[in-house]
Amino acid sequence: MTDMNQDNARTEALQRVVERVTSWQETATEGTIHDELDKGLREAGITLTEAQRDQVAEDISEGREVDVASLGASDEGGPA
């Protein structure tokens, strides 16, 4: 798989995980958001750094948009 295709696949997978976890956001505690984010990332075969994971969970918890494109293109974390 080319780097571009791998970045696209990672971005798509991250987007699906973020959408799934965001659906829990209104009624969930921050701990639940972290748990669901970790579960979704595991199922998608994606890793994020601890800082990235914490930022995504915080953004979701606060109702902010997650910049999935920059995470998908990041050299940190793991592939999709």
Biopython code that builds the backbone (N, CA, C, O; Angstrom):
import numpy as np
from Bio.PDB.StructureBuilder import StructureBuilder

atoms = [
    (1, "MET", "N", (0.859, -1.179, 0.000)),
    (1, "MET", "CA", (0.000, 0.000, 0.000)),
    (1, "MET", "C", (0.899, 1.234, 0.000)),
    (1, "MET", "O", (1.864, 1.301, 0.761)),
    (2, "THR", "N", (0.590, 2.187, -0.834)),
    (2, "THR", "CA", (1.396, 3.407, -0.885)),
    (2, "THR", "C", (1.161, 4.240, 0.365)),
    (2, "THR", "O", (0.170, 4.062, 1.073)),
    (3, "ASP", "N", (2.098, 5.159, 0.624)),
    (3, "ASP", "CA", (1.950, 6.029, 1.796)),
    (3, "ASP", "C", (0.657, 6.820, 1.735)),
    (3, "ASP", "O", (-0.010, 6.993, 2.755)),
    (4, "MET", "N", (0.286, 7.312, 0.530)),
    (4, "MET", "CA", (-0.940, 8.094, 0.368)),
    (4, "MET", "C", (-2.157, 7.237, 0.686)),
    (4, "MET", "O", (-3.055, 7.682, 1.400)),
    (5, "ASN", "N", (-2.199, 6.019, 0.169)),
    (5, "ASN", "CA", (-3.327, 5.135, 0.451)),
    (5, "ASN", "C", (-3.379, 4.771, 1.924)),
    (5, "ASN", "O", (-4.461, 4.686, 2.504)),
    (6, "GLN", "N", (-2.212, 4.555, 2.543)),
    (6, "GLN", "CA", (-2.175, 4.221, 3.960)),
    (6, "GLN", "C", (-2.663, 5.405, 4.794)),
    (6, "GLN", "O", (-3.415, 5.220, 5.750)),
    (7, "ASP", "N", (-2.238, 6.621, 4.437)),
    (7, "ASP", "CA", (-2.720, 7.812, 5.145)),
    (7, "ASP", "C", (-4.230, 7.953, 4.992)),
    (7, "ASP", "O", (-4.924, 8.262, 5.960)),
    (8, "ASN", "N", (-4.743, 7.727, 3.783)),
    (8, "ASN", "CA", (-6.186, 7.821, 3.551)),
    (8, "ASN", "C", (-6.935, 6.774, 4.358)),
    (8, "ASN", "O", (-7.970, 7.075, 4.954)),
    (9, "ALA", "N", (-6.426, 5.550, 4.385)),
    (9, "ALA", "CA", (-7.076, 4.486, 5.148)),
    (9, "ALA", "C", (-7.059, 4.812, 6.634)),
    (9, "ALA", "O", (-8.053, 4.601, 7.329)),
    (10, "ARG", "N", (-5.940, 5.325, 7.121)),
    (10, "ARG", "CA", (-5.833, 5.695, 8.535)),
    (10, "ARG", "C", (-6.811, 6.823, 8.858)),
    (10, "ARG", "O", (-7.490, 6.786, 9.884)),
    (11, "THR", "N", (-6.880, 7.823, 7.983)),
    (11, "THR", "CA", (-7.789, 8.947, 8.204)),
    (11, "THR", "C", (-9.237, 8.478, 8.210)),
    (11, "THR", "O", (-10.012, 8.889, 9.073)),
    (12, "GLU", "N", (-9.612, 7.629, 7.265)),
    (12, "GLU", "CA", (-10.984, 7.105, 7.223)),
    (12, "GLU", "C", (-11.308, 6.312, 8.478)),
    (12, "GLU", "O", (-12.379, 6.481, 9.060)),
    (13, "ALA", "N", (-10.396, 5.454, 8.897)),
    (13, "ALA", "CA", (-10.630, 4.646, 10.096)),
    (13, "ALA", "C", (-10.745, 5.536, 11.329)),
    (13, "ALA", "O", (-11.617, 5.318, 12.170)),
    (14, "LEU", "N", (-9.875, 6.533, 11.443)),
    (14, "LEU", "CA", (-9.954, 7.465, 12.568)),
    (14, "LEU", "C", (-11.272, 8.224, 12.565)),
    (14, "LEU", "O", (-11.870, 8.436, 13.619)),
    (15, "GLN", "N", (-11.728, 8.634, 11.384)),
    (15, "GLN", "CA", (-12.998, 9.353, 11.284)),
    (15, "GLN", "C", (-14.144, 8.488, 11.799)),
    (15, "GLN", "O", (-15.006, 8.974, 12.532)),
    (16, "ARG", "N", (-14.158, 7.223, 11.425)),
    (16, "ARG", "CA", (-15.215, 6.316, 11.901)),
    (16, "ARG", "C", (-15.164, 6.149, 13.417)),
    (16, "ARG", "O", (-16.202, 6.141, 14.079)),
    (17, "VAL", "N", (-13.956, 6.016, 13.964)),
    (17, "VAL", "CA", (-13.820, 5.878, 15.417)),
    (17, "VAL", "C", (-14.316, 7.141, 16.110)),
    (17, "VAL", "O", (-15.063, 7.056, 17.084)),
    (18, "VAL", "N", (-13.910, 8.309, 15.622)),
    (18, "VAL", "CA", (-14.329, 9.577, 16.234)),
    (18, "VAL", "C", (-15.845, 9.728, 16.160)),
    (18, "VAL", "O", (-16.466, 10.141, 17.139)),
    (19, "GLU", "N", (-16.447, 9.405, 15.029)),
    (19, "GLU", "CA", (-17.906, 9.497, 14.900)),
    (19, "GLU", "C", (-18.595, 8.567, 15.893)),
    (19, "GLU", "O", (-19.586, 8.943, 16.520)),
    (20, "ARG", "N", (-18.072, 7.365, 16.033)),
    (20, "ARG", "CA", (-18.660, 6.395, 16.968)),
    (20, "ARG", "C", (-18.588, 6.905, 18.405)),
    (20, "ARG", "O", (-19.576, 6.856, 19.137)),
    (21, "VAL", "N", (-17.415, 7.392, 18.803)),
    (21, "VAL", "CA", (-17.244, 7.863, 20.179)),
    (21, "VAL", "C", (-18.036, 9.143, 20.412)),
    (21, "VAL", "O", (-18.573, 9.344, 21.501)),
    (22, "THR", "N", (-18.117, 10.008, 19.411)),
    (22, "THR", "CA", (-18.881, 11.246, 19.545)),
    (22, "THR", "C", (-20.350, 10.954, 19.826)),
    (22, "THR", "O", (-21.014, 11.729, 20.514)),
    (23, "SER", "N", (-20.860, 9.850, 19.306)),
    (23, "SER", "CA", (-22.257, 9.499, 19.560)),
    (23, "SER", "C", (-22.505, 9.215, 21.042)),
    (23, "SER", "O", (-23.644, 9.307, 21.501)),
    (24, "TRP", "N", (-21.464, 8.874, 21.791)),
    (24, "TRP", "CA", (-21.580, 8.641, 23.238)),
    (24, "TRP", "C", (-21.426, 9.936, 24.030)),
    (24, "TRP", "O", (-21.798, 9.987, 25.202)),
    (25, "GLN", "N", (-20.893, 10.964, 23.419)),
    (25, "GLN", "CA", (-20.428, 12.162, 24.101)),
    (25, "GLN", "C", (-21.453, 12.815, 25.009)),
    (25, "GLN", "O", (-21.106, 13.226, 26.116)),
    (26, "GLU", "N", (-22.693, 12.925, 24.585)),
    (26, "GLU", "CA", (-23.673, 13.691, 25.360)),
    (26, "GLU", "C", (-23.977, 13.087, 26.717)),
    (26, "GLU", "O", (-24.255, 13.818, 27.669)),
    (27, "THR", "N", (-23.930, 11.778, 26.824)),
    (27, "THR", "CA", (-24.310, 11.137, 28.080)),
    (27, "THR", "C", (-23.145, 10.483, 28.795)),
    (27, "THR", "O", (-23.323, 9.918, 29.874)),
    (28, "ALA", "N", (-21.963, 10.547, 28.219)),
    (28, "ALA", "CA", (-20.828, 9.809, 28.762)),
    (28, "ALA", "C", (-19.933, 10.674, 29.632)),
    (28, "ALA", "O", (-19.820, 11.885, 29.441)),
    (29, "THR", "N", (-19.303, 10.014, 30.590)),
    (29, "THR", "CA", (-18.258, 10.671, 31.366)),
    (29, "THR", "C", (-16.984, 10.673, 30.533)),
    (29, "THR", "O", (-16.897, 9.961, 29.533)),
    (30, "GLU", "N", (-15.998, 11.466, 30.935)),
    (30, "GLU", "CA", (-14.739, 11.492, 30.190)),
    (30, "GLU", "C", (-14.068, 10.122, 30.213)),
    (30, "GLU", "O", (-13.428, 9.729, 29.237)),
    (31, "GLY", "N", (-14.209, 9.392, 31.322)),
    (31, "GLY", "CA", (-13.642, 8.044, 31.397)),
    (31, "GLY", "C", (-14.264, 7.116, 30.376)),
    (31, "GLY", "O", (-13.565, 6.310, 29.761)),
    (32, "THR", "N", (-15.573, 7.220, 30.186)),
    (32, "THR", "CA", (-16.255, 6.399, 29.186)),
    (32, "THR", "C", (-15.784, 6.771, 27.788)),
    (32, "THR", "O", (-15.591, 5.896, 26.943)),
    (33, "ILE", "N", (-15.600, 8.046, 27.542)),
    (33, "ILE", "CA", (-15.117, 8.490, 26.232)),
    (33, "ILE", "C", (-13.733, 7.906, 25.966)),
    (33, "ILE", "O", (-13.475, 7.404, 24.871)),
    (34, "HIS", "N", (-12.834, 7.965, 26.961)),
    (34, "HIS", "CA", (-11.505, 7.360, 26.804)),
    (34, "HIS", "C", (-11.626, 5.861, 26.525)),
    (34, "HIS", "O", (-10.958, 5.335, 25.634)),
    (35, "ASP", "N", (-12.480, 5.179, 27.290)),
    (35, "ASP", "CA", (-12.644, 3.729, 27.114)),
    (35, "ASP", "C", (-13.159, 3.393, 25.723)),
    (35, "ASP", "O", (-12.640, 2.488, 25.070)),
    (36, "GLU", "N", (-14.170, 4.110, 25.269)),
    (36, "GLU", "CA", (-14.744, 3.849, 23.946)),
    (36, "GLU", "C", (-13.760, 4.216, 22.834)),
    (36, "GLU", "O", (-13.700, 3.540, 21.807)),
    (37, "LEU", "N", (-12.995, 5.281, 23.039)),
    (37, "LEU", "CA", (-11.974, 5.658, 22.067)),
    (37, "LEU", "C", (-10.920, 4.557, 21.962)),
    (37, "LEU", "O", (-10.553, 4.148, 20.861)),
    (38, "ASP", "N", (-10.436, 4.080, 23.103)),
    (38, "ASP", "CA", (-9.440, 3.000, 23.104)),
    (38, "ASP", "C", (-9.981, 1.753, 22.421)),
    (38, "ASP", "O", (-9.280, 1.113, 21.638)),
    (39, "LYS", "N", (-11.220, 1.414, 22.718)),
    (39, "LYS", "CA", (-11.844, 0.230, 22.115)),
    (39, "LYS", "C", (-11.943, 0.390, 20.595)),
    (39, "LYS", "O", (-11.601, -0.526, 19.847)),
    (40, "GLY", "N", (-12.406, 1.543, 20.151)),
    (40, "GLY", "CA", (-12.535, 1.787, 18.716)),
    (40, "GLY", "C", (-11.196, 1.774, 18.002)),
    (40, "GLY", "O", (-11.076, 1.229, 16.905)),
    (41, "LEU", "N", (-10.185, 2.375, 18.625)),
    (41, "LEU", "CA", (-8.851, 2.388, 18.024)),
    (41, "LEU", "C", (-8.291, 0.973, 17.917)),
    (41, "LEU", "O", (-7.701, 0.609, 16.900)),
    (42, "ARG", "N", (-8.479, 0.172, 18.975)),
    (42, "ARG", "CA", (-8.023, -1.229, 18.942)),
    (42, "ARG", "C", (-8.693, -1.985, 17.819)),
    (42, "ARG", "O", (-8.033, -2.687, 17.052)),
    (43, "GLU", "N", (-10.021, -1.842, 17.719)),
    (43, "GLU", "CA", (-10.773, -2.556, 16.687)),
    (43, "GLU", "C", (-10.348, -2.128, 15.282)),
    (43, "GLU", "O", (-10.361, -2.937, 14.354)),
    (44, "ALA", "N", (-9.973, -0.859, 15.126)),
    (44, "ALA", "CA", (-9.547, -0.347, 13.823)),
    (44, "ALA", "C", (-8.069, -0.626, 13.552)),
    (44, "ALA", "O", (-7.586, -0.411, 12.440)),
    (45, "GLY", "N", (-7.357, -1.103, 14.568)),
    (45, "GLY", "CA", (-5.936, -1.382, 14.399)),
    (45, "GLY", "C", (-5.085, -0.133, 14.309)),
    (45, "GLY", "O", (-4.057, -0.119, 13.631)),
    (46, "ILE", "N", (-5.513, 0.917, 14.993)),
    (46, "ILE", "CA", (-4.812, 2.205, 14.954)),
    (46, "ILE", "C", (-4.304, 2.532, 16.349)),
    (46, "ILE", "O", (-4.988, 2.301, 17.346)),
    (47, "THR", "N", (-3.102, 3.069, 16.403)),
    (47, "THR", "CA", (-2.589, 3.571, 17.667)),
    (47, "THR", "C", (-2.357, 5.067, 17.544)),
    (47, "THR", "O", (-2.017, 5.579, 16.478)),
    (48, "LEU", "N", (-2.547, 5.746, 18.651)),
    (48, "LEU", "CA", (-2.224, 7.165, 18.764)),
    (48, "LEU", "C", (-1.264, 7.305, 19.929)),
    (48, "LEU", "O", (-1.226, 6.448, 20.812)),
    (49, "THR", "N", (-0.500, 8.364, 19.938)),
    (49, "THR", "CA", (0.321, 8.632, 21.113)),
    (49, "THR", "C", (-0.633, 8.954, 22.265)),
    (49, "THR", "O", (-1.807, 9.256, 22.047)),
    (50, "GLU", "N", (-0.119, 8.887, 23.476)),
    (50, "GLU", "CA", (-0.958, 9.210, 24.628)),
    (50, "GLU", "C", (-1.471, 10.645, 24.541)),
    (50, "GLU", "O", (-2.625, 10.922, 24.865)),
    (51, "ALA", "N", (-0.606, 11.549, 24.102)),
    (51, "ALA", "CA", (-1.010, 12.959, 23.971)),
    (51, "ALA", "C", (-2.107, 13.119, 22.923)),
    (51, "ALA", "O", (-3.063, 13.865, 23.134)),
    (52, "GLN", "N", (-1.974, 12.418, 21.788)),
    (52, "GLN", "CA", (-3.001, 12.484, 20.744)),
    (52, "GLN", "C", (-4.321, 11.921, 21.267)),
    (52, "GLN", "O", (-5.382, 12.512, 21.067)),
    (53, "ARG", "N", (-4.244, 10.782, 21.935)),
    (53, "ARG", "CA", (-5.447, 10.134, 22.455)),
    (53, "ARG", "C", (-6.150, 11.045, 23.460)),
    (53, "ARG", "O", (-7.368, 11.211, 23.408)),
    (54, "ASP", "N", (-5.380, 11.631, 24.370)),
    (54, "ASP", "CA", (-5.969, 12.527, 25.367)),
    (54, "ASP", "C", (-6.607, 13.743, 24.707)),
    (54, "ASP", "O", (-7.674, 14.189, 25.130)),
    (55, "GLN", "N", (-5.960, 14.287, 23.668)),
    (55, "GLN", "CA", (-6.505, 15.454, 22.973)),
    (55, "GLN", "C", (-7.807, 15.102, 22.261)),
    (55, "GLN", "O", (-8.769, 15.869, 22.313)),
    (56, "VAL", "N", (-7.844, 13.951, 21.599)),
    (56, "VAL", "CA", (-9.067, 13.523, 20.908)),
    (56, "VAL", "C", (-10.195, 13.340, 21.920)),
    (56, "VAL", "O", (-11.313, 13.802, 21.690)),
    (57, "ALA", "N", (-9.910, 12.673, 23.034)),
    (57, "ALA", "CA", (-10.937, 12.463, 24.057)),
    (57, "ALA", "C", (-11.430, 13.797, 24.616)),
    (57, "ALA", "O", (-12.629, 13.978, 24.826)),
    (58, "GLU", "N", (-10.513, 14.722, 24.854)),
    (58, "GLU", "CA", (-10.904, 16.039, 25.364)),
    (58, "GLU", "C", (-11.752, 16.792, 24.342)),
    (58, "GLU", "O", (-12.769, 17.389, 24.695)),
    (59, "ASP", "N", (-11.335, 16.765, 23.079)),
    (59, "ASP", "CA", (-12.105, 17.444, 22.030)),
    (59, "ASP", "C", (-13.517, 16.883, 21.950)),
    (59, "ASP", "O", (-14.483, 17.640, 21.855)),
    (60, "ILE", "N", (-13.642, 15.564, 21.986)),
    (60, "ILE", "CA", (-14.963, 14.936, 21.927)),
    (60, "ILE", "C", (-15.775, 15.327, 23.151)),
    (60, "ILE", "O", (-16.942, 15.700, 23.032)),
    (61, "SER", "N", (-15.164, 15.242, 24.326)),
    (61, "SER", "CA", (-15.851, 15.565, 25.574)),
    (61, "SER", "C", (-16.354, 17.003, 25.588)),
    (61, "SER", "O", (-17.431, 17.283, 26.115)),
    (62, "GLU", "N", (-15.573, 17.916, 25.007)),
    (62, "GLU", "CA", (-15.931, 19.336, 24.985)),
    (62, "GLU", "C", (-16.790, 19.709, 23.781)),
    (62, "GLU", "O", (-17.182, 20.866, 23.635)),
    (63, "GLY", "N", (-17.085, 18.737, 22.915)),
    (63, "GLY", "CA", (-17.917, 19.004, 21.752)),
    (63, "GLY", "C", (-17.190, 19.727, 20.628)),
    (63, "GLY", "O", (-17.822, 20.304, 19.743)),
    (64, "ARG", "N", (-15.859, 19.695, 20.665)),
    (64, "ARG", "CA", (-15.068, 20.342, 19.611)),
    (64, "ARG", "C", (-14.836, 19.370, 18.459)),
    (64, "ARG", "O", (-14.877, 18.152, 18.630)),
    (65, "GLU", "N", (-14.592, 19.937, 17.291)),
    (65, "GLU", "CA", (-14.289, 19.117, 16.121)),
    (65, "GLU", "C", (-12.887, 18.529, 16.267)),
    (65, "GLU", "O", (-11.953, 19.219, 16.673)),
    (66, "VAL", "N", (-12.755, 17.259, 15.933)),
    (66, "VAL", "CA", (-11.461, 16.585, 15.974)),
    (66, "VAL", "C", (-10.822, 16.698, 14.595)),
    (66, "VAL", "O", (-11.459, 16.386, 13.589)),
    (67, "ASP", "N", (-9.578, 17.138, 14.543)),
    (67, "ASP", "CA", (-8.855, 17.274, 13.274)),
    (67, "ASP", "C", (-8.305, 15.908, 12.867)),
    (67, "ASP", "O", (-7.126, 15.611, 13.058)),
    (68, "VAL", "N", (-9.179, 15.099, 12.308)),
    (68, "VAL", "CA", (-8.837, 13.728, 11.936)),
    (68, "VAL", "C", (-7.805, 13.706, 10.816)),
    (68, "VAL", "O", (-6.947, 12.824, 10.786)),
    (69, "ALA", "N", (-7.875, 14.654, 9.903)),
    (69, "ALA", "CA", (-6.933, 14.677, 8.773)),
    (69, "ALA", "C", (-5.492, 14.802, 9.255)),
    (69, "ALA", "O", (-4.607, 14.120, 8.737)),
    (70, "SER", "N", (-5.247, 15.659, 10.235)),
    (70, "SER", "CA", (-3.868, 15.808, 10.716)),
    (70, "SER", "C", (-3.420, 14.578, 11.488)),
    (70, "SER", "O", (-2.248, 14.206, 11.428)),
    (71, "LEU", "N", (-4.332, 13.940, 12.213)),
    (71, "LEU", "CA", (-3.981, 12.705, 12.913)),
    (71, "LEU", "C", (-3.699, 11.581, 11.924)),
    (71, "LEU", "O", (-2.785, 10.782, 12.125)),
    (72, "GLY", "N", (-4.489, 11.525, 10.857)),
    (72, "GLY", "CA", (-4.318, 10.478, 9.858)),
    (72, "GLY", "C", (-3.016, 10.599, 9.113)),
    (72, "GLY", "O", (-2.439, 9.594, 8.696)),
    (73, "ALA", "N", (-2.544, 11.815, 8.939)),
    (73, "ALA", "CA", (-1.302, 12.046, 8.203)),
    (73, "ALA", "C", (-0.078, 12.052, 9.111)),
    (73, "ALA", "O", (1.053, 12.102, 8.628)),
    (74, "SER", "N", (-0.295, 12.001, 10.420)),
    (74, "SER", "CA", (0.802, 12.068, 11.378)),
    (74, "SER", "C", (1.682, 10.828, 11.293)),
    (74, "SER", "O", (1.192, 9.719, 11.081)),
    (75, "ASP", "N", (2.981, 11.026, 11.461)),
    (75, "ASP", "CA", (3.911, 9.902, 11.512)),
    (75, "ASP", "C", (3.899, 9.237, 12.879)),
    (75, "ASP", "O", (4.475, 8.162, 13.050)),
    (76, "GLU", "N", (3.252, 9.862, 13.853)),
    (76, "GLU", "CA", (3.173, 9.289, 15.187)),
    (76, "GLU", "C", (2.040, 8.277, 15.227)),
    (76, "GLU", "O", (1.164, 8.282, 14.362)),
    (77, "GLY", "N", (2.058, 7.416, 16.226)),
    (77, "GLY", "CA", (1.021, 6.400, 16.322)),
    (77, "GLY", "C", (1.260, 5.313, 15.294)),
    (77, "GLY", "O", (2.351, 5.205, 14.736)),
    (78, "GLY", "N", (0.245, 4.512, 15.048)),
    (78, "GLY", "CA", (0.414, 3.375, 14.153)),
    (78, "GLY", "C", (-0.503, 3.416, 12.961)),
    (78, "GLY", "O", (-1.386, 4.270, 12.886)),
    (79, "PRO", "N", (-0.312, 2.509, 12.028)),
    (79, "PRO", "CA", (-1.106, 2.488, 10.793)),
    (79, "PRO", "C", (-2.504, 1.941, 11.014)),
    (79, "PRO", "O", (-2.815, 1.374, 12.061)),
    (80, "ALA", "N", (-3.333, 2.126, 10.005)),
    (80, "ALA", "CA", (-4.665, 1.522, 10.007)),
    (80, "ALA", "C", (-4.522, 0.094, 9.569)),
    (80, "ALA", "O", (-5.515, -0.630, 9.490)),
]
sb = StructureBuilder()
sb.init_structure("model")
sb.init_model(0)
sb.init_chain("A")
sb.init_seg("    ")
for serial, (resi, resn, name, xyz) in enumerate(atoms, 1):
    if name == "N":
        sb.init_residue(resn, " ", resi, " ")
    sb.init_atom(name, np.array(xyz, "f"), 0.0, 1.0, " ", f" {name:<3s}", serial, name[0])
structure = sb.get_structure()
